[in-house]
Amino acid sequence: MTALMRLNDLEIYLHQLLDTARFHDYCPNGLQVEGRNEVRRLVSGVTASFELLEAAVAADADAILVHHGYFWRGEDPCLVGMKHRRIAYLMRHNVGLRSYHLPLHAHPEFGNNIQLAHRLGFVEAGRFGDQNIAMHGTVLSGVSNLKVLGTTIENALARKPLVIGDEAKPILRV
């Protein structure tokens, strides 16, 4: 038997887990498209691209959880073009969408900042910035200079970073 979670219970759980009340964000955090009242399968991704929506429907998902949703401050609120096609697709398949932006940057366990730090071998030393979203830390052994840091990033993320500065300069803190 598949476990079900009521939509409202999922919302409450995610808002508490991600401490959404403490953030002043550029977008709404949480529910963006309603979907089904009960969730038994949740698919997640970084951005609510059409490809992710198709994969979620193919996986028989009831809801999708993303970092980048559809509604941003200062953006045209009209449902036209790409946004219309994506939301219409979700509604046609009765699949819900939840988006959490800054709460997923900052979360101390699930956040993309801490996950990237772990992947790159950094140890968090503290947080800073307007909402304590940005992190600083120390580098583990082996990352001795900017050139090695660039190679570490390229290997971990499978993409070449733009490195600016003296590549021989020692790295002591990130």
N, C-alpha and C positions, 0 to 999 in steps of 0.2 A: 504494500500500500504506500502511495506517495504522500508525504506530509504536505499539508496546505498551510499557508499563512495568509491571514486576511490582510488586505491592502492597508487598512488603517494601522494594523499592528506592525507591518513592515515599515511604514512611514515613521511611527513612533520609535521603533528600534534604531533605524538609520539616523534619525535626528539626534537621538541620545548618544549613539556610538560615535558619531562624527562631531558632536557638540556644535551643531549648526547655529545655535543662538548667539554664539560669541563672535560671529563673522559678519562684517559689512561687505557684501560681495557685489560683483558686477552683474549678477544674474540670480534668478531664484534658485535656491537649493532645495531639492526634494522633487515632489511631483511636478511634471511638466505635461504629460499626457496620461490620462487616467487608465485606460485599459480595463482588464478584468478585476473583479472584486477580490478574487482569491489568487494567490501566487504559489505555484508549486515548482516552477522552473524559472530561474533568474539568470539572464545572460549579462555579462559585463564587458565593457570596452572603454577605451579612452575617449573616443569621439563618436557621437551618434551619426555615423556615416550611413549611407544607404546600404553599403555592403554589410555593415554590422546588423542593420535591421533585417536584411534578407537572411543572414545566418541565424539570427534569433528566431525568425519565423520558421525556418527549416528545422531548427532544434525544438520546435514546439514550445517556445518560451512564452510565459505569461507577462513578463516584464523585462526591461532592460535597465541596467544601472551604468551610467557613464560619468566621466569627469567633465566633458564638454557637451552641453545640451544645446538647445535651440534659441533660448531667449536671453538677450544681452542688453544691458542698459545702453541707450543711445542708438540702438539698432532699429531699423524700420520694423514696426510691429505687424505689418501686413503679412498674411500667409500667402506668399507668392513664390513662384519659381521653385528652387531646390527645397526650401523650407516647406512649401505647400506639398510637394511630392512626398517628402519624408513623413510628415504628419498624417497625410491622407493614407499612406501605406500602413502606418501604425494603427490608425483608426479602423481601416478596412479589416485588419487582422486582429483587432481588439487587444493589442499589445501595449502595455504601459511603458512610460519612460520616466526615470528618475535621474536627476543630474545633481552632482555635488562638486562644486568647483574649489573654492578656497578650503573648505573642510577636508578635501582630499589632498590638497597640497600640504596641509599642516598636521594631519593625523600622525601621532608618534609611532604607530605600528603599521598602518595600512597606507599612509600617505606616500605620494609619489616622491617627495623630497627625501624621506628616510629610506625608501626603497632604492632610489638612485644612489644615495650615499652608501648603502650596503653593497650594492652591485659594483660600485667603484672602489670599495675598500676604505671608505672614510668613516671616522668615528665622530658622531655628533658631540660638539662641546657646548652648544647653546643655540638659542633662537634670537632673532632680532627683527626689526621692522615694525611697521604700523600695527600689525595684528600678530606678531611673532610667527610669521609664516616662513621667512627666510632662515636658513640654518648656516652655522659655521662649525668647522670641525678640524680635526687633525687627520693627517694622511698616515696610512699604515706604511710599513717599510716597503721599499721598492719604488715608490713614486718620489723621485729625488728632484726632478726639475720639470719645467713646463713641457718639454718635449716628451718625457715619459708620461706625464699626465695626459697629453693629447693622444698618445698611443693607447693608454689605459682606457680612455673614453671610447676611442675607435673600436677597440676589441670588445668592450662590454656592450656597446650599443649598435655595433655593426654599421657605423656610419662615421665618416671623417668629420671631426669638429673643426671649426674655424679657430685657429690658435693665433692670438695676437700678443706680441711681446717677445722678449728675449727668451728663446727656448732653453738656454742654459741656466736661467735664473732658478735658484733653489725654491722648492715649494715646501713651506713649513705649515701652512694653514690654508684651508679651503672654506 
